[in-house]
Amino acid sequence: TGFMGLPVIAGFDVFRWHALPRPAPLLVNLGLVLFTIGWGIKAVALRTNAFATAVLRLQRERQHVLVDSGIYRIVRHPSCAGTTCVLVGPGLGLGS
């Protein structure tokens, strides 16, 4: 719901409700950068770990292993880190 709900609510605020004051252009640009970086992090995480899912269960018969290279060397849960950026970015980027 966050992926669909946040952009919809931010869009309504920007174009209809005007409940919040517009942030400075620097924050709007920061939001767009965060959104882009977030999707980039998620893409790199999926490329590094083909078995990346919301639920983890080590299955040795399917050649699952603990990934400790690539982006997983920097952050243990890159998909969660990317999702945070993806959810915060549009609010700032839309000026809401």
N, C-alpha and C positions, 0 to 999 in steps of 0.2 A: 504493500500500500504506500510505502514511503516513496518508491520510485515514481509512482503515478500521482500520488496525492500532493506531494510537496511542489512540483512544478505547476500543477493546476491551481493550488491555493496561492502560490507566489504570483502566477499570471493574473488571477483575479484581483489580487491586491494592487498590482501595477496598473492594470488597465480599467478596473471598475471601482474597487473599494477605496483605495488610497488611504488605508488605515495607518500605514507607517510612513514616516518621512523618507524621501529618497536619500540613499547614502551617497557619499562622495564618489566621484568617478574612479578614484583609486580603488575603493572597495568593490565597485562593480567589475573592474578589470581583474581584481584579485579573485572574485567569484568565478569568472570565466576560466581563469588559469587553474583554480582548484578543481573545477569540473573536468577540465581536460586532463590534468594530472591524475585525478582519481580513476578515470577510465583507462588511462595508460597503465597505471599500477595494476588494475584488474586484468588487463590484457596480458601483461608480462607474467602475472601470477599464473594465469591459465596456460600460458605457453611453457612456463617452467615446470608446472605440475599438471599433467594431463588428468589426474584423478581428483582435482580440486572440486570439492562439493561442500554443501552446508553441514553434512553429517560425516564424520570421519570414523572409519572402521578399517584397521589395517588388515588386508587380505593377502596373505603371502602367496596363496595359490594363483592370484592374479598379478603377481610380481609388484605388489605395492611396497614402497619403501618410504622412509622418512626423508623428505626433501630438505636439504640444508645448503643448497647452492642457489645462485641467482638472487632474486629478490628475497627469497626465504632466508638468506644469510643476514639480511638487514632487519627484516620484520617477520615475526612468526606467523602472523595472519594478514598477509597483504590484501586479501580480498576485503576484509573488514576495514582496513585503513583506506583502501580505495573507495569503498562505499561511503565512508564518512565524508571524504572530499566531494564525492558525487552528490551527496544530499545537501551539503552546506553550500556548495558552489552556485547552484541555480538561484537560491534565495538572494545571495549577494549579486549575482550576475544579472538578475532581473530587476535589481534595485528594490527588493521587497524585504 
